[in-house]
Amino acid sequence: MTVYILQHSYDYGENLEYQETKFLGVFSSEKEAQKAVEYYRTLDGFKDYPNDFYIDEYEIDKKYWSEGFIKA
């Protein structure tokens, strides 16, 4: 089974040194996720960054990170 994750992410600050990301939902199809984008584009804040929506496709029960990590 596949799901579609919708997020909104944009850079801000004097030198665009900060990033703000919002997790907006999980959808059963890309079409449903795109409908949600159209809705969010009408809301305050989101309408100022209308091209910063991202839809990613994921399979359920699949691992997407295969290695450990190093603390920065």
N, C-alpha and C positions, 0 to 999 in steps of 0.2 A: 504494500500500500504506500502511496506517495501523498505527502502533504506539502503545502506551500506556505512558507513563513514570510510575513510582511514586516519590514522594518523601515524606519526613517532615520537617516543619519546625515549630519551636516557638520562642517567645521566652522568655528567662530573664534573670536578674539582678535586683537590687533594684528597679529601675524598668523591667524588661523591655527593657533597652537592648541586649541581645545577641540574636542569632538563630542557631540551629543548624539546618542543613539537611543531610539525608542523601539521597543518590541511591540508591534501593533496587533498581531494575531496569527492564527494558524487556520488555513483554509483547505478545503477539499479539492479545489481546482485552481489553476492559474486565473481562470475567468473570474471566480469569486474574489480572489485576492485583488485583481485589477479593479473590480467594482468597489472594493474597500478603499483603494487608492483614490478613486474619484470622489468618494465621500470625504476622506481626510483632507483632500485638497481644498475643501470649502471651509475648513476650520481655521481659526486664528492660529498663527504660528506656522502651521503646515502650509498654508497658502503663500507664505513668504519664501518657502523652499519647495516649490512644486515638483522639482526634478530630482529630489533626493530620496525617493522611495526605492526600496529594493525588495524584490521577490526572489526567494531561493527555494529550490525544490529539494526535498529530503525524503528518503525512504524510511519508513518506520522500522524500528529494531535493527538499524545498521549503525555501527560505530564509525564516527567521522574523524576521530583523533586517534592515531595509531601509535604515538610515541609519548614519552614523558615530557617534562618541560624544565627549564632552568630559570630560577628566580633572577630577576633583573636587579 
